[in-house]
Structure formats: C-alpha cells, structure tokens
Amino acid sequence: MVVIAFIGLGNMGLPMASNLIKGGHRILGVDLLPANQSAARAAGVEVMSSVAAAAAQADAVITMLPAGAHVRAVYVGEDGAMNHAKPGTLFIDSSTIDVETSRSLAALGDAKGFLMLDAPVSGGVGGAAAGTLTFMAGGTAEAFERASPLLGLMGKTIVHAGAAGAGQAAKICNNMILGISMIAVSEAFCLADHVGLDRRKLFEIAAQSSGQCWSLTSYCPVPDLVPTSPANRAYKAGFAADMMLKDLKLAQQAAHASGATTPLGAAAAALYQLFSASGRGDMDFSAIVKMLQGRDHGI
Ligand code: NAD
C-alpha cells in the first residue's frame, strides 16, 4: 500500500483518487472547497486540513490543480509539500500547466532529492471515472518506473514522453492539433451548408477520405452524425471551450518562449477567446461551430 497525498479533488482529481483507493492505496486528500472535501470523504479519502500535514506522511504526492500558479503554491508555498515531504518522495503533477513552471519545479524537486514526474492526462471526466485516462509523462526513468503502477490504476495508456516537462509539451501539442482540427471540421460543415452540400454526404465522404480526423468521426461538431458527439446534447461539455482556450494559450506561451512558428495555433486561440468572450465558455468546445455559422450563438 502506498500512502498518497492527493491535492486537488475536483472534477478530475476525485475520480482519480477513488481509483487509487479501489487499488488498495491510502489517500490523504486536500482541497480548498468544502463541497469537494465532503464528496471526497464519502469516497473514502482521509481529508486533511493542510498540504504540509498530508505531504509529511506520504510516499507520493499527486496534484490535480487548475494551473501552474496553484501547483507552484502547493509545492513551494508557505505550507508547501516540498518543505515537508520525506526525502525520496515521488511527486506526480497531473494538472495541465505551462512547460516552464513544470520544468522549474522539477529542477527544484530534483535538488531536494525528490522524484519528479509531470503526467498530464487526456480523456476527461469520463476517462477519470472509468480509469481509462491517457497519461503523458515527463521525468527520469526512475520516476516513471515508480509512478507507473499508480498511473496504471487511473489510466489505460501511459507514455513516457521524455525528460521533465515533456508530458506537458505533449499535452499542449496534442490539444493544439485538436483545437485547430475542430475549427477546420466546423468550417467545412459551414461551407457545405453554404454551397448546398448535404451534411451527411460530407460526413460519409470525409470520414473515408483525407479529411478524416477525430474531430470529425468521434466528436462531430454538427448533430445527428456521430452518436457520442456533444452536438447531440445541446453542446453540453464534454470538454469545455474555456478548457480548450486554456490549453491553446499554454501552447502559444510555449511557442513564444521557444520560437516555434504556430500561426494556426494562434488563430485557434483567438477564435476560442472570441467564443469564450461571447459567454459560451462553459459549452463544449465543439460548439465553436455555432459562432462560425453566425447564428444562434448569443452575440
Ligand atoms: P477543478 O477546478 O474541478 O479541480 C481543481 C481543484 O483544485 C478544485 O477542487 C480546487 O478547489 C482545488 N484547489 C485549487 N487550489 C488548491 C490548493 N491550493 N490546495 C488544494 N486544492 C486546491 O478542475 P479539473 O477539471 O479537475 O481539472 C484539473 C486539471 O486537470 C486542470 O489543470 C485541467 O486543465 C486538467 N484537465 C482537465 C480535464 C477535464 O475534462 N476536466 C481533462 C484533462 C485535463
């Protein structure tokens, strides 16, 4: 049994922690929100009052927090885990955060004798509940090896992407493809409408042609073509547009810092910013098609 301090028991964190409990591990959980603390208690988490208290007793510290600033505060803030954890503690950050923060925290952790792994996920709340997440991990082989049995209880596909920060890099590259491809598919359906091409025919043809992609065949942005699409459920998220915007901004931040040329990534970020500013950021990200159609989008 591994004693795990699990920090951040929100939409993703709690179902992930629940799968670790089912796997026989002990979870010392911390969250700021009383409602999330109660839900965690009901799921068998031992809710602690501080990060320091949880980290001091833990063999591993897992974080599932909104952004880099939260992870930094939890790792090295006043009550920070790195100031209280035992030497050799394994730190796994599964939040989606910026590559630079991830790398700098990994370097700090290395210097203090901890094993550091960034391991962001894809698969959403459904994947977290089912234990079928994809983990993209960055860190040393030793950290990856120690983390793998735990990641295996929460996910189905676990890839060691490279050194510290490589997991975050993989995540933002993947989601930049996703954001751009969702807009591309949405534009194609808008064009089909304008030129009088039946949507179902476009789907049948593109799904078997070089336009085929996940945004088309698994998550089609127009209704009645793919049963699993949020388009069939009034675009209830799914993966919220604001979350897509967050990841596209992280991709742009990394592109600026590294000098990569990503003009379509920049355009996708701008379009999701516009969509979010129209008050629809909580809708599924595939609802961007409504803005491109120019009707029924609330602006
Ligand atoms: P969430 O807002 O539901 O959960 C985050 C939790 O962290 C909240 O409960 C909050 O109270 C807690 N928290 C914040 N600061 C804290 C602190 N200092 N100490 C303790 N707890 C603190 O968010 P989520 O949907 O679970 O997402 C978490 C991360 O996973 C994000 O980085 C997100 O980008 C990533 N992610 C989410 C999804 C998804 O579909 N929701 C999919 C892939 C990746």
Boltz pocket constraint, residues with backbone or C-beta under 6 A from the ligand:
constraints:
  - pocket:
      binder: B
      contacts: [[A, 7], [A, 8], [A, 9], [A, 10], [A, 11], [A, 12], [A, 13], [A, 30], [A, 31], [A, 32], [A, 33], [A, 36], [A, 64], [A, 65], [A, 66], [A, 67], [A, 70], [A, 73], [A, 74], [A, 94], [A, 95], [A, 96], [A, 97], [A, 121], [A, 122], [A, 123], [A, 124], [A, 125], [A, 238], [A, 239], [A, 243], [A, 246]]
      max_distance: 6.0
